[in-house]
Amino acid sequence: MGLAVAARGGTPSPESTVVVQPGDTLWSIAAEHYPADDVRVRVDDIEQANGLPGPVIQVGQRLRLPG
């Protein structure tokens, strides 16, 4: 089963992904896709879901957004 790409500003489904754009940070992605949640928690969730050792991401990188 493939992963759907989340639209900017939408609530991600359990299988959504986002492609990192210039200027994006994990903080900005978490704030945009999870506006009602604690951004600190969601940054940690995104790091864990993608096996990231820290908050460093690269333009063009595809990140899984946990539901």
N, C-alpha and C positions, 0 to 999 in steps of 0.2 A: 504494500500500500504506500502511495506517495504522500508527501507532505504538501499541504496547501500553504501558500504565502499569504500572510496576514496583511490586510489593507491597513494603511497608516491610520491610527486613531481608533481602530476597531478593537473589540474585545477578542482576544485570541481564543480559538478552540483548543482542545487538548493536543491537536496535531499541527498547529500552525508554526510557521517560520517567518523570519524577517531577514532581508538582506541588508547588511550594514552599508549605509550611505556616508559620503563625506560629512564630517562634523558630528556623526553619531557617537554616543558613548553608551555604555550599559545603563547608566543612570537615565539618560534621555529616552532610550528605548523602553525601559521599565516604566518611566513616568507616562509616556505616551500610550502604551498598550495596557497599562494597569492603573488608570487614574484614581480608582477608589482604594487602592492598596498602599501599604507602606513600601515606598520605593526601595528602601534598604533591604527588606526581605525579598522583594522581587529580583533585585540585582543578584543576590545570593542564589535564588532559584534558577535564574538564567545561567549563572556560572556553573552550577551543579549539573543542570540539564545538558550542557554542552561540553562538560569536562574541562572547563577553563580553570587554570591555576590562579587566575586573578582577573582584574577588570580590563585587560588589554585586548582590544578587538581590532580587526583590519577591515578596510573598505572592501566590499564584495563578499565578505564572509557571511555565510548563511547560519543564522542562529535559531535554534528550536526555542519556542516560547511555551513553557509549561502552562497547562490550563489552571 
